[in-house]
Amino acid sequence: MIYIYLSKDEFEYDIHSLVKAFYPNEQIKIIKPPDKSLDTVVSEEADKRITDDLTLTIDLRIPFLNLKAVKNGLELYSSFGTKENSTVHEVQDNIDYKESGSSEAIDSEVVQLKTRQYRNQLKRALYDCLSHITGRQLPWGTLTGVRPTKIAYEKMEQNASEEDIRQYMKEQYLCSEEKIDLSLKVAKREITLLNEIDYRNGYSIYIGIPFCPSTCLYCSFTSYSLEKSGAFVPLYLEALYKEITYAGICGMKKRLTTIYIGGGTPTTLSEEELDRLLTHIDHTFDFTYVEEYTVEAGRPDSITAKKLKILKDHGVTRISINPQTMSQKTLDLIGRKHTVNQVIEAFYAAREAGHDNINMDIIIGLPGEGKADTAHTLAEIDKLKPDSLTVHTLAIKRAARLNIQRETYQDLVSFEASDMLNLTSDYTKSSGYLPYYLYRQKNMADNLENIGYARYGKEGLYNILIMEEKQTILALGAGALSKFIFHKENRIERVENVKSLKDYIERIDEMIERKFNFLKDNSYGL
């Protein structure tokens, strides 16, 4: 158990995320005493803790931060400013931090900058303590956000040199040289690709189909198995058609750049339902400037030759066929309900139907798998030669069965994620794939990342646009999250749809009204 005694709410998310990165399997309890001093509460609760517990006491009151870590009798201190009696280990750093509640009038951008600087120094101090205790260093250093390449991307846009970016990421975030190199490669490719399209004057459409043949062990997305929720499909589609129709007449004056139909698994729909959906999309949107049209056909057990032909006939330019692993034992364990042979058959059927941009997803760190399994999966995928390969590191989400029933699978936890990721990196490099987008999630194995690799010219533009938050995404369907980008104001606004199938169907007019009101209030594209 890890106890974190915190003087106030600020930076709680950052603190929790960084501690979790060092201790992914430990429970964390955050205590914020309303009236008493931190030391008093720590002393009063001493009987609740055992020697093996890690106790962090973090005083965020300005002007000086004091951090104390205690485990197995070892005491470590970090402080901004000065601290006496720091007998074991101390980090000192100074910062002129001004709280936003100060009576002194300070420009908001300056306040934001100082807050960011303070947060970074806090995380470095915490990292230093945790690294000293565990003997570990994290490949991404103190970075806990979803988009680590965003830093390199923005610095490149500001014409910073590679050397300056390297130094910044190393000093500010303690990133490893390996991850800095990866960030630079990805950011360079992203910038090149986005410079080829007029993304500022465009927008993209996301359409969610939240149904799957079955629910995978690791899944926490808005997804419903067809067996349990199949009766909702016709009602859901009718509501979705209504929202799609609105999206076509909502007054967006920007050009449509990409369309992405995800889920769930869109090809879970019947052939007739899939054809009707794509026909409705054809009749609703202007495809004149569309650069990419993607449909996830992720589950091989949802694919038929006729569905592949329907996708091709409607102008879909990119599809995904996702095995996750080429080990039948693992597929059975995680609930995929299809065979390795079905993956191979679906891939060749897609080629035969004329699909020339096929992505495949794999996940490293699945229960019971090690380096040998990853090597086998890569060898089998190499026989198929997909146009792009997305490598996910297993992230155990709170709502996934793998977490809820973790006692059942604890003996199958993989401890070779870093080595497995290195295998995929070596394979893609030797096979002509280039890294083109990257993102991270909470609770990822070994604090690693997800990487999209593609052959030259086969990259997924939508993936870059959404990860780098460079273009408005108008999102439709249950659980869909629209992001509106205001480039001149450096501002992003979000409009969410409800996640529940039943609520989405019953409240579709409200979902449409949310978008209508946002567009009206912000004069966005009107």
C-alpha positions in Angstrom: 0.0 0.0 0.0 1.2 3.5 -0.8 -0.1 6.4 1.4 0.2 10.0 -0.1 -0.5 12.8 2.3 -1.2 15.9 0.3 -1.6 19.5 1.5 -4.1 20.4 -1.3 -5.7 19.2 -4.5 -3.4 20.9 -7.0 -1.3 18.4 -9.0 -3.0 15.4 -7.5 -3.4 13.8 -10.9 0.2 14.3 -11.8 1.4 12.9 -8.4 -0.9 9.9 -8.6 0.1 9.0 -12.2 3.9 9.2 -11.5 3.7 7.1 -8.4 1.5 4.6 -10.3 4.2 4.4 -13.0 6.8 3.3 -10.4 4.3 1.0 -8.6 1.8 -0.2 -11.2 0.5 -3.1 -9.0 0.2 -1.2 -5.7 -2.9 0.4 -4.2 -2.6 4.1 -3.6 -4.5 6.0 -1.0 -4.5 9.8 -1.1 -5.2 11.7 2.2 -5.8 15.4 2.2 -6.3 16.6 5.8 -8.7 19.6 5.8 -7.5 21.3 9.0 -4.6 19.5 10.7 -1.0 19.7 9.6 0.4 17.0 7.4 2.9 15.8 10.0 0.2 15.5 12.6 -2.1 13.4 10.4 0.9 11.2 9.4 1.7 10.6 13.0 -1.9 9.9 14.0 -2.3 7.3 11.2 1.0 5.6 11.9 -0.8 2.5 13.3 -2.6 2.0 10.0 0.7 1.5 8.1 3.2 -1.3 8.1 7.0 -1.1 7.5 6.7 -2.1 3.9 4.3 0.7 3.1 5.6 3.7 1.2 4.5 7.0 2.8 4.8 10.2 0.8 4.2 13.5 2.5 3.9 16.4 0.0 3.4 19.9 1.2 2.4 22.1 -1.8 2.0 25.3 0.1 3.9 28.1 -1.5 6.7 29.4 -1.6 8.5 26.1 -0.8 7.6 22.6 -1.6 8.7 19.9 0.9 8.5 16.3 0.0 9.3 13.4 2.3 9.3 9.7 1.4 9.6 6.9 4.0 9.9 3.2 3.3 11.5 0.5 5.4 13.0 3.1 7.7 14.7 4.9 4.8 13.8 8.7 4.7 14.3 10.8 1.7 13.7 14.5 1.3 13.3 16.8 -1.7 12.6 20.5 -1.3 12.4 23.7 -3.3 14.3 26.3 -1.3 16.1 25.2 1.8 15.4 22.5 4.4 17.5 21.7 7.4 18.1 18.2 8.8 17.8 16.5 5.3 20.1 13.7 6.5 19.6 11.0 3.8 18.9 12.5 0.4 18.0 16.0 -0.8 17.2 17.7 -4.0 17.2 21.5 -4.0 15.7 23.7 -6.7 14.4 27.2 -6.8 11.4 28.7 -8.5 9.5 32.0 -8.3 6.0 30.6 -8.3 3.0 32.8 -8.0 -0.4 31.2 -7.1 -3.3 32.3 -9.3 -5.1 33.4 -6.2 -2.5 36.1 -5.5 -3.7 39.6 -5.1 -0.9 40.8 -7.5 -2.3 41.1 -11.0 -0.3 38.8 -13.3 -0.9 38.0 -16.9 -2.7 34.7 -17.2 -0.1 33.3 -19.6 2.7 34.0 -17.1 0.7 32.3 -14.3 0.2 29.3 -16.6 3.9 29.2 -17.4 5.0 29.4 -13.8 2.4 26.8 -12.8 3.8 24.5 -15.5 7.3 25.1 -14.4 6.4 24.4 -10.8 4.5 21.2 -11.7 7.6 20.0 -13.7 9.9 20.6 -10.8 7.5 18.9 -8.4 7.4 15.8 -10.7 11.2 15.8 -11.0 11.6 15.9 -7.2 9.1 13.1 -6.8 10.7 11.1 -9.6 14.1 11.5 -7.9 12.8 10.1 -4.6 10.9 7.2 -6.2 13.8 6.3 -8.4 16.2 6.3 -5.4 13.8 4.0 -3.5 13.1 1.6 -6.3 16.4 1.6 -8.1 14.4 2.2 -11.4 14.4 4.8 -14.0 11.3 5.2 -16.3 11.9 5.4 -20.1 9.6 8.4 -20.4 10.9 10.1 -17.2 8.3 12.3 -15.5 6.0 12.4 -18.6 2.6 10.9 -17.6 0.4 12.4 -20.3 -1.1 10.8 -23.4 0.9 12.7 -26.0 4.7 12.8 -25.3 5.5 13.6 -28.9 3.5 16.8 -28.7 6.5 18.4 -26.9 8.9 17.6 -29.8 6.2 18.6 -32.4 5.6 22.0 -30.9 9.3 22.7 -30.4 9.9 21.9 -34.1 7.0 24.2 -35.1 8.9 26.9 -33.2 12.0 26.1 -35.2 13.9 24.8 -32.2 17.0 22.7 -33.2 17.1 19.0 -32.5 19.8 19.5 -29.9 17.7 22.1 -28.0 14.7 19.7 -28.1 16.9 16.8 -26.8 18.2 19.0 -24.0 14.8 20.3 -23.1 13.2 16.8 -22.9 16.1 15.4 -20.9 16.4 18.3 -18.4 12.7 19.1 -18.0 11.2 15.6 -18.1 14.2 13.2 -17.6 13.4 11.3 -20.7 15.7 8.6 -21.9 17.8 9.1 -25.0 15.9 6.3 -26.7 12.5 7.9 -26.2 13.8 11.3 -27.2 15.0 9.8 -30.5 11.6 8.1 -31.0 9.8 11.4 -30.3 11.9 13.3 -32.8 11.3 10.6 -35.5 7.6 10.6 -35.0 7.3 14.4 -34.8 9.2 14.8 -38.0 7.0 12.4 -39.9 3.9 14.0 -38.5 4.9 17.5 -39.5 5.8 16.3 -43.0 2.4 14.6 -43.4 0.3 17.4 -42.0 2.1 20.0 -44.1 0.8 18.2 -47.1 -2.8 18.8 -46.2 -4.7 22.0 -45.2 -5.6 20.7 -41.8 -6.3 24.1 -40.2 -9.2 24.7 -42.7 -10.4 21.2 -42.5 -12.3 18.9 -40.0 -12.7 15.2 -39.6 -15.6 12.9 -38.7 -15.5 10.1 -36.2 -18.5 7.6 -36.2 -18.7 5.0 -33.4 -20.2 1.6 -33.7 -20.1 0.2 -30.2 -20.7 -3.4 -30.9 -18.4 -6.4 -31.0 -18.8 -10.2 -31.5 -17.6 -10.6 -27.9 -15.8 -8.4 -25.2 -12.1 -9.0 -24.9 -10.5 -9.5 -21.5 -8.6 -6.2 -21.6 -11.2 -4.0 -23.2 -12.7 -1.0 -21.4 -14.0 0.9 -24.5 -17.7 1.7 -25.0 -18.4 -1.7 -26.5 -21.3 -4.2 -26.3 -21.2 -7.8 -27.3 -23.6 -8.7 -30.1 -24.8 -11.7 -28.1 -26.1 -9.6 -25.2 -26.9 -6.3 -26.9 -27.8 -7.3 -30.5 -31.4 -6.1 -30.1 -30.2 -2.6 -29.7 -28.5 -2.5 -33.1 -31.5 -1.3 -35.3 -32.5 1.3 -32.7 -28.9 2.5 -32.3 -28.5 2.9 -36.1 -31.7 4.9 -36.4 -30.4 7.3 -33.8 -27.0 7.4 -35.4 -28.5 8.2 -38.8 -30.2 11.2 -37.2 -27.0 12.5 -35.8 -25.1 11.9 -39.0 -27.8 13.8 -40.9 -27.4 16.7 -38.5 -23.6 16.7 -38.9 -24.1 17.1 -42.6 -26.2 20.3 -42.3 -24.7 21.8 -39.1 -23.0 24.6 -40.9 -19.4 23.6 -40.8 -17.7 25.8 -43.4 -14.5 23.7 -43.3 -13.5 21.0 -45.7 -13.9 17.4 -44.7 -10.4 15.8 -44.4 -10.9 12.3 -43.0 -13.6 10.0 -42.0 -13.0 7.3 -39.4 -15.5 4.6 -38.4 -14.4 2.9 -35.2 -15.9 1.1 -32.2 -16.3 -1.5 -31.1 -16.1 -3.2 -34.4 -18.0 -1.6 -37.3 -18.0 -4.8 -39.3 -20.0 -6.5 -36.5 -23.0 -4.9 -38.4 -24.7 -7.2 -40.9 -23.9 -6.7 -44.6 -27.2 -4.9 -45.1 -26.7 -2.7 -42.1 -23.1 -1.8 -43.1 -24.2 -1.0 -46.7 -27.0 1.2 -45.4 -24.7 3.1 -43.0 -22.1 3.8 -45.7 -24.8 4.8 -48.1 -26.2 7.3 -45.6 -22.7 8.7 -45.1 -22.2 9.0 -48.9 -25.4 11.0 -49.2 -24.6 13.3 -46.3 -21.1 14.5 -46.7 -19.1 16.2 -49.4 -16.2 13.9 -50.3 -14.4 16.3 -52.6 -11.5 17.0 -50.3 -11.5 13.8 -48.3 -7.9 12.4 -48.0 -8.7 9.2 -46.1 -11.7 7.0 -45.3 -11.0 4.4 -42.6 -13.2 1.6 -41.3 -12.0 -0.7 -38.5 -12.7 -4.3 -39.5 -10.8 -5.3 -36.5 -12.3 -8.7 -35.6 -11.7 -11.4 -38.3 -14.8 -13.2 -37.1 -16.9 -10.1 -38.2 -15.5 -10.1 -41.8 -17.1 -11.5 -44.9 -16.1 -11.3 -48.5 -19.3 -9.3 -49.2 -18.6 -6.8 -46.4 -15.1 -6.2 -47.8 -16.6 -5.6 -51.2 -19.2 -3.2 -49.7 -16.3 -1.2 -48.0 -14.4 -1.0 -51.3 -17.5 0.0 -53.3 -18.2 2.9 -51.0 -14.7 4.3 -51.4 -13.2 3.2 -48.1 -9.4 3.7 -48.5 -8.0 2.1 -45.3 -9.1 -0.8 -43.0 -7.8 -2.6 -40.0 -7.7 -6.3 -39.4 -6.4 -6.8 -35.9 -5.2 -10.2 -34.5 -3.6 -8.7 -31.3 -1.6 -11.9 -31.2 -1.0 -14.9 -33.5 -1.1 -17.3 -30.6 -4.3 -19.4 -30.5 -3.8 -20.1 -26.8 -3.8 -16.4 -26.0 -6.7 -15.6 -28.3 -8.8 -18.1 -26.4 -7.7 -16.7 -23.1 -8.6 -13.1 -23.9 -12.0 -13.9 -25.4 -11.3 -13.1 -29.0 -13.6 -16.0 -30.2 -11.7 -16.4 -33.5 -8.8 -18.5 -34.8 -5.4 -17.5 -36.1 -6.4 -19.0 -39.5 -9.4 -16.6 -39.6 -7.0 -13.7 -39.3 -5.0 -15.0 -42.3 -8.1 -15.8 -44.3 -9.6 -12.3 -43.6 -6.4 -10.6 -44.7 -6.1 -12.4 -48.0 -9.8 -11.8 -48.7 -9.3 -8.1 -48.1 -6.4 -8.1 -50.6 -8.5 -10.0 -53.1 -11.3 -7.4 -52.7 -8.8 -4.7 -53.7 -7.9 -3.2 -50.3 -4.3 -1.8 -50.6 -4.0 -0.1 -47.2 -4.5 -2.6 -44.4 -3.4 -2.0 -40.8 -2.9 -4.7 -38.3 -2.8 -4.2 -34.5 -0.9 -6.3 -32.0 -0.7 -6.1 -28.2 2.5 -6.9 -26.3 2.2 -7.9 -22.6 -0.9 -10.0 -23.0 -1.5 -12.5 -20.1 0.9 -15.4 -20.3 2.9 -14.1 -23.3 6.7 -13.5 -23.5 9.3 -12.6 -26.0 8.9 -15.9 -27.8 5.2 -15.2 -28.4 6.0 -11.7 -29.7 8.6 -13.2 -32.1 6.1 -15.7 -33.3 3.4 -13.1 -33.9 5.8 -10.9 -35.9 7.0 -13.9 -38.0 3.3 -14.7 -38.9 2.5 -11.0 -39.7 5.6 -10.8 -41.8 4.1 -13.4 -44.1 1.1 -11.2 -44.6 3.0 -7.9 -45.0 0.3 -5.4 -44.0 0.8 -1.8 -45.0 0.9 -0.6 -41.4 1.4 -2.2 -38.0 0.2 -0.6 -34.7 2.0 -2.0 -31.7 0.0 -1.5 -28.4 1.5 -2.1 -25.0 -1.1 -3.7 -22.7 -2.8 -1.1 -20.4 -4.9 -2.6 -17.7 -7.9 -0.3 -17.4 -10.1 0.0 -14.3 -13.3 -1.2 -16.1 -11.6 -4.2 -17.9 -12.3 -7.7 -16.8 -8.5 -8.2 -16.7 -8.5 -5.7 -13.8 -11.8 -6.6 -12.1 -10.8 -10.3 -12.1 -7.1 -9.7 -11.6 -6.6 -12.4 -9.0 -7.6 -15.0 -11.6 -4.9 -13.8 -14.0 -2.1 -12.6 -11.7 0.0 -15.7 -12.4 -0.1 -14.8 -16.1 1.3 -11.3 -15.8 4.0 -10.6 -18.4 7.3 -9.2 -17.2 9.1 -8.8 -20.5 7.2 -5.9 -22.0 10.3 -3.8 -22.7 12.1 -6.7 -24.4 8.9 -7.4 -26.4 8.6 -3.8 -27.5 12.3 -3.8 -28.6 11.5 -6.9 -30.8 8.8 -5.0 -32.6 11.0 -1.9 -33.0 13.8 -4.1 -34.6 11.3 -5.9 -36.8 9.6 -2.7 -38.2 13.0 -1.1 -38.8 14.3 -4.1 -40.8 11.0 -4.5 -42.7 10.6 -1.0 -44.0 8.0 0.5 -41.6 8.4 4.0 -40.2 7.0 5.2 -36.9 4.5 7.9 -37.6 2.3 8.4 -34.4 2.6 7.5 -30.8 0.5 7.8 -27.7 0.4 6.5 -24.1 -2.3 5.3 -21.7 -2.6 4.9 -17.9 -1.3 1.7 -16.3 0.8 0.6 -19.3 3.2 -2.3 -18.9 6.7 -1.0 -18.0 5.5 2.6 -18.5 5.9 2.2 -22.3 3.8 3.4 -25.2 1.7 2.5 -28.3 3.4 3.2 -31.7 1.9 3.3 -35.2 4.3 2.1 -37.9 3.6 2.3 -41.6 5.2 1.9 -45.0 5.8 5.2 -46.7 2.6 6.7 -47.9 0.4 4.3 -45.9 0.1 6.3 -42.7 -3.2 6.9 -41.0 -3.8 10.7 -41.2 -6.7 10.5 -38.7 -4.4 9.0 -36.1 -2.0 11.9 -36.3 -4.8 14.5 -36.4 -6.5 13.2 -33.2 -3.3 12.5 -31.3 -1.7 15.9 -32.0 -5.0 17.7 -31.6 -4.4 19.6 -34.8 -7.9 19.5 -36.3 -11.5 19.6 -35.1 -13.0 16.1 -34.8 -16.8 16.0 -35.0 -17.6 12.7 -33.2 -20.9 10.9 -33.6 -22.4 7.9 -31.7 -22.5 6.6 -28.2 -19.5 7.7 -26.1 -18.2 9.9 -28.9 -16.2 12.9 -27.9 -16.0 15.9 -30.3 -13.0 18.2 -30.0 -13.2 21.7 -31.5 -9.8 23.3 -32.2 -9.5 27.1 -32.1 -6.1 27.6 -33.7 -5.9 31.3 -33.2 -6.8 31.1 -29.6 -4.7 28.0 -28.8 -7.9 26.5 -27.3 -9.6 23.2 -27.4 -13.3 22.6 -26.4 -15.0 19.2 -25.9 -18.6 18.2 -26.5 -19.4 14.7 -25.2 -22.1 12.2 -26.1 -23.5 9.8 -23.4 -21.9 6.4 -23.3 -24.9 4.2 -22.6 -26.6 2.7 -25.6 -30.0 3.1 -24.1 -29.4 6.7 -23.1 -27.9 7.6 -26.5 -31.0 6.1 -28.3 -33.5 7.9 -26.0 -31.5 11.2 -25.8 -30.4 11.5 -29.4 -32.1 14.9 -29.8 -30.2 16.1 -26.7 -26.9 15.0 -28.2 -27.7 16.9 -31.4 -28.7 20.0 -29.4 -25.4 19.9 -27.5 -23.5 20.3 -30.7 -26.0 22.9 -32.1 -25.7 25.0 -29.0 -21.9 24.8 -29.0 -21.6 25.8 -32.6 -24.0 28.6 -32.2 -22.4 30.0 -29.0 -18.9 29.8 -30.5 -19.8 30.9 -34.0 -17.8 27.9 -35.1 -17.8 27.5 -38.8 -21.1 29.5 -39.2 
